């Protein structure tokens, strides 16, 4: 907030003594929105209100107020703070090209929902007079409405090389919100991203790219959310070298979450954050002490804005919609967690730093969210159709969407973090333990670190021991994740790490290290790796190559154990989908990738549609890479449910027993053949009344076979494993 106040002081100096009232109000339609520009008066009013009417008017009471902006907003002070002191908005002109506002000009942007013609006027503070030739447009402004062919756009403001690392180009963009009390009143091309009190509010974001990026091909995007009191500029390439924000094959998107507003005559809090989620539907920043009395709904205005910007980048550039990686620190980690939970199919992976999982502390963000104890409802629903509440958003365990699975997620925290609601405590460890038992696909890392992620070369813990590649983990690097994970690909969610005695333990949540409360550092799942290129996901089989890290550049990324045993859940399956609510039998077997030998196998029962395999042992890569196979117990074609085939034991060694059941008494033909198409095949015939066979398999080669029974009821098949 102090930085913004300094910017305001400089802005006031530029305005000083030049003007006494707003003048020269102009407006035009371009690229889906109406751009209203005027020369501001001095001293700068706390706010300007904007009014509209189809005919000319002489008093604001005769027209409809369409917006109200604080001085930081109508002057677009974020540009001055984060781009350059003399930066002013660049906005589109009706016939093409851009108009650059001068230093003395102010701006309001109106998003129409229908075609028409309006006069626009602006009035400072509580003024009501409208004077022709001064604070109202000279002529009526023609407004178009064509979302399909003339959609709302974002607008480039500046480009510059990254100040933190050579070889990166940074681009500052702005967009302006459509604010309405009915959050569902979206344009087809542009969602409602603010309530009416914040209509027309400006938003800044940065897009950065490595020089020479091939934009003719689909490329990934990494999204960074800053912490409380931070800015988007903090997350340009090369900044925060401890977590290596340097894309190699894609772009980096950094959002800004400072909802500026006015809250009274006392020096106002002008940077009220939304926790990268949203704010109360009835929040009014122009009403002093706007504390909610009644229940209010928290609408996800900020999430909507972020998702729309993603869609705009996908539409205008070559961003791969299946390779969007999400990152956040502190408040940004809470926002990233909420985005991942509310829109899990949108993100390929999520990396969060120092999330305390509890949301805002009591007594903070009260005007934005209400008191924490009120836990106001949001406009979202979970998978059971229940209302998602504010405090459901930020933990690891509450479902916040209609999807069962989260994206792949990693979390780092520090046992020396004493930063308010983000501090290390029993609630953080409780989230660790519960998430680890639920198998939702989260890797947990903890260490001796405090709260920050950008404290320079003396930032030192077991995951970051310096700034070189050999002295910090690779897992949090943008470049490591951008090419590996996809939102439309399943992944193995290893879990129940806390039950392997070899793993470290985070303790009970006691703050500090070397206090006998658990291990100072460790990981649950953080050493597990898998090959996303060879992952198999079909209706008949799911398989993945897996190992524990052993050849990392940074030694602490290497697993300190020869093997670890955990459970595995198949998350975000694309084709390997079990029937929900009926109970499913599955088979799993593990092969050595070097020899092809089967290491272990067995059948298991799945009570719902989530395939979970317990007691999976994964080895260091330098010892053994394995392939984990999971198959449904039966794959049948049963016309009119007239026939079924039961096979046991499975896997088999010396013999198989087969039972065929049908609704009619008829001869059938039994065939057993290799899955891989090898020539080995056996055919048995059974007469009416015979439906149980014992098949000697001692001379069968190890591997998978298909059993088929053919009769009048159709062909019934089942896959079976034979091993010796």
Number of C-alpha atoms within 10 A of each C-alpha: 14 10 11 17 15 12 19 19 11 15 20 14 12 13 17 14 11 13 15 14 16 23 22 17 23 21 26 17 22 20 22 23 23 21 20 20 21 24 22 28 20 16 15 23 16 15 20 24 20 24 23 23 18 14 13 20 20 15 15 20 12 15 19 13 16 22 21 26 28 23 20 24 22 22 25 22 24 26 22 19 19 20 20 12 14 14 20 24 24 18 21 20 15 13 8 9 9 14 12 14 18 13 16 18 20 23 26 27 25 22 23 17 18 12 11 13 16 19 21 28 31 30 23 21 15 10 12 15 16 20 14 16 12 18 24 28 26 17 15 19 18 14 20 19 19 18 16 10 10 14 16 20 19 18 18 20 20 18 15 12 18 20 14 15 15 12 14 23 20 23 18 21 19 21 20 23 24 28 25 19 15 12 19 10 14 15 18 11 17 21 19 24 27 28 24 22 21 26 24 26 28 24 21 26 25 25 24 26 24 21 13 10 14 12 12 8 11 17 23 27 30 27 22 28 29 26 25 18 14 19 20 23 22 20 26 26 31 20 18 19 21 26 21 22 22 27 24 19 19 26 26 26 25 26 24 24 28 22 21 22 25 24 18 14 8 8 9 15 14 19 19 23 21 22 29 31 24 25 28 25 24 20 22 20 25 18 12 14 13 17 17 17 7 9 13 19 21 25 24 24 23 23 22 20 25 20 15 16 19 19 15 17 18 16 11 11 14 17 22 16 21 19 25 27 28 28 25 26 25 27 31 26 31 31 29 31 29 26 25 26 28 23 18 24 19 22 26 28 24 27 25 25 28 31 30 27 27 21 20 22 14 13 11 13 18 18 21 24 27 27 18 18 10 16 18 20 20 22 15 19 17 19 13 11 11 13 17 23 20 26 20 22 26 26 22 25 17 15 22 28 23 17 16 16 21 28 30 26 23 20 22 20 26 26 25 19 21 15 14 11 18 26 25 27 20 15 16 22 22 16 17 22 19 14 21 26 16 14 22 25 25 25 24 22 21 26 23 20 24 21 22 17 17 14 13 13 12 11 16 19 18 19 26 24 19 18 18 14 16 16 20 26 23 20 17 22 19 28 19 15 23 25 19 16 23 25 21 17 18 25 26 26 25 29 26 21 24 20 14 13 10 14 18 17 21 25 17 15 17 17 17 19 17 9 10 10 15 16 18 23 20 21 22 25 25 20 22 23 17 19 13 17 10 11 19 20 20 14 15 16 16 22 22 22 22 24 25 27 22 21 13 14 15 18 17 20 24 19 23 16 14 15 16 23 21 20 20 22 19 25 23 25 20 13 15 20 19 19 12 12 10 10 14 19 15 19 22 24 20 23 18 16 15 10 9 11 14 18 13 13 19 15 18 17 15 20 15 14 15 21 23 23 23 15 12 18 17 23 22 24 20 12 12 17 19 25 23 27 17 25 22 24 21 20 15 16 16 16 12 8 12 15 22 20 20 15 19 13 17 19 21 19 17 14 18 19 15 18 14 17 16 16 10 13 14 14 15 20 14 20 15 19 18 20 14 10 10 9 8 11 14 12 12 12 12 14 11 10 11 15 16 13 15 11 13 13 16 15 10 17 13 17 16 16 22 18 22 19 22 16 17 14 20 16 18 22 22 20 23 25 20 20 19 14
